[in-house]
Amino acid sequence: MSGEFLFINLKKMTKKKTENKLLLPISIIVSSLIIAGALVFFGMQYQNNNPKNLDAAIEKGIEKYIAKQEAKMKEEREKAIAAKKAEQAKKIKNLPKVNENEYVAGAEKANITIVEYSDFECPFCKRFSETMSTVMKDLDGKVNRVFRHFPLPFHGDLAVEQAKAVECVGKLGGAEKFWKFNELVFKTTKSNIGMKAEELPTLAVKVGVNKAKFNTCLKDEAIAAKVQADIESGQKSGVEGTPASFIVNNKTGKVEFVNGMLPAAAMKAKIEAVMKDEAKK
């Protein structure tokens, strides 16, 4: 039995050694094919059989591949941006003209009108309100301003109630109180549902509006409809978030879309660029 067992094990060992001898060259061949395939994948040919240059060749291939992918991604981004701009250019044409029911701040016949779509609970809108106060002072007589409502869904009922409250103050007290109340609401809220709706009547009284009339006005369906109309006009004009503004040259009809919050200097630069459109005509 022992001799037979030894013979069998010797046979297995011999077979295993033979397999190992075969495995090494097979591994080398497979590795070579993988490397060759990689070089082809990276778009290059390796003609020098010196192994010392292989790492450099592969590294160069990888760099070439990465550069190609980055260029492709850049091209795709640029196409997406161009498509977005083209879409926005079409939607700008849907921007409603300022009507007699809106409250204009600044010179009535200014060459430039800024149409803002805003949300009182948006922190960036709060900062942009300060931006626009500075712009209006610095460009006094050249620019006027119109405020439209675009309460974002995640700010809940509060943002809608604030929009209705501002419209009620405008209805009861006119443009001057509309803008005072507008500024007061921004100053009062901490943003992102940063105040209570119950505070709004008190703020209305502070700007000189009768509290009872104000509370009655909040229930007026026409006021709610006005806020909803602003939201819909914003959507049709390409507004997707807040703040969103349109710089309108009232003489040439040129309209520039400003997406997001800008500091005063940057906003003034954009306004002045739209003003220059007049000089070209």
Buried (B, 14 or more C-beta within 10 A) or exposed (E): EEEEEEEEEEEEEEEEEEEEEEEEEEEEEEEEEEBEEBBEEBEBEBEEEEEEEBEEBBEBBEEEBEEEEEEEEEEEEEEEEEEEEEEBEEBBEEBBEBEEEBBBBBBEEBBBBBBBBBBBBBBBBBBBBBBBBBBBEBBEEBBBBBBBBBBBEEBEEBBBBBBBBBBBBBBBBEEEBBBBBBBBBBEBBEBEBBBEBEBBBEBBEEBEBEEEBBEEBBEBEEBBEBBBBBBEBBBEBBBEBBBBBBBBBBEBEBBBBBBEBBBBEEBBEBBEEBBEBBEEE
